[in-house]
């Protein structure tokens, strides 16, 4: 799973490579396409797996479901349990969990609703 920190580092590295791209001759880029591709992979920290899946994971965190079982004894009214990473959030003493779970607080995936 790609973390937000890795996403920010990849974005900063890509932005830092503007000079590389700007240094290329302003003619046809075709002879430099492999150099450009290699630079992009280096910037995003790609090492293995399908490169398209890896790049897609940098952009889209994916989805999860709230699988919290509120019927279990001592469960809270508005708990959260991520179906992907297992992050669990429940009421704490003097603090009531409220609102709608739109994103997992740990992995950042968008929570599918109904």
C-alpha positions in Angstrom: 0.0 0.0 0.0 1.4 3.4 -1.0 1.3 5.9 1.9 0.5 9.6 1.7 4.1 10.4 2.5 5.2 8.3 -0.6 2.7 10.2 -2.7 4.0 13.5 -1.6 7.6 12.4 -2.1 6.8 11.2 -5.7 5.0 14.5 -6.5 7.9 16.5 -5.2 10.4 14.4 -7.2 8.3 14.8 -10.4 8.1 18.6 -9.9 11.8 18.6 -9.2 12.4 17.0 -12.6 11.0 19.9 -14.5 14.5 21.0 -15.3 15.3 17.6 -16.8 12.4 17.9 -19.2 13.1 21.6 -19.9 16.7 20.8 -20.7 15.7 18.5 -23.6 16.0 19.9 -27.1 12.8 21.6 -28.3 12.7 19.3 -31.4 11.0 15.9 -31.5 11.0 14.2 -28.1 10.8 10.7 -29.6 14.6 10.0 -29.3 14.3 10.9 -25.6 11.1 9.0 -24.7 12.9 6.2 -22.9 15.0 8.7 -20.9 11.8 10.5 -19.9 10.1 7.3 -19.0 13.0 6.1 -16.9 13.1 9.5 -15.1 9.4 9.3 -14.3 9.8 5.7 -12.8 12.8 6.9 -10.8 10.8 9.9 -9.4 7.9 7.8 -8.3 10.0 5.1 -6.7 8.9 2.3 -9.0 10.8 -0.9 -8.4 8.5 -3.8 -9.4 5.0 -5.0 -10.4 2.9 -3.7 -13.2 4.0 -0.1 -13.8 0.5 1.0 -14.8 -1.0 -0.5 -11.5 1.7 1.2 -9.5 1.1 4.6 -11.1 -2.7 4.2 -10.7 -2.2 3.5 -7.0 -0.2 6.7 -6.6 -3.2 8.6 -8.0 -6.2 6.6 -6.6 -6.2 5.2 -3.1 -9.0 2.8 -3.9 -12.1 2.0 -1.9 -13.0 0.2 1.3 -16.1 -0.6 3.3 -17.0 0.1 6.9 -17.4 -3.4 8.3 -17.8 -2.3 12.0 -20.3 -4.5 13.8 -22.3 -2.2 16.0 -24.4 -5.1 17.4 -21.4 -6.6 19.4 -21.5 -6.0 23.1 -19.6 -2.7 24.1 -19.6 -1.5 20.5 -20.2 2.2 19.9 -23.0 3.9 17.9 -20.8 5.1 15.1 -17.6 3.0 15.0 -15.5 2.3 12.0 -13.5 -0.7 10.8 -11.8 -0.6 7.5 -12.3 -3.7 5.3 -8.9 -3.2 3.8 -6.3 -2.1 6.3 -8.2 -3.0 9.6 -8.1 0.5 11.1 -10.6 0.6 13.9 -12.1 3.7 15.5 -14.5 3.6 18.5 -15.7 6.0 21.1 -13.2 6.9 23.8 -13.9 8.1 27.3 -15.3 11.7 27.1 -15.2 11.6 23.3 -18.1 10.5 21.0 -17.4 9.5 17.4 -19.8 11.3 15.2 -20.3 12.1 11.5 -20.1 10.1 8.4 -17.1 8.0 7.5 -16.1 9.1 4.0 -12.4 8.1 4.1 -10.4 5.6 6.2 -8.3 7.6 8.7 -5.4 5.2 8.2 -5.1 4.2 4.6 -7.1 7.1 3.1 -9.4 4.8 1.0 -12.8 6.2 0.1 -15.5 4.4 2.0 -18.2 2.9 -0.1 -21.7 3.7 1.1 -24.7 1.4 0.6 
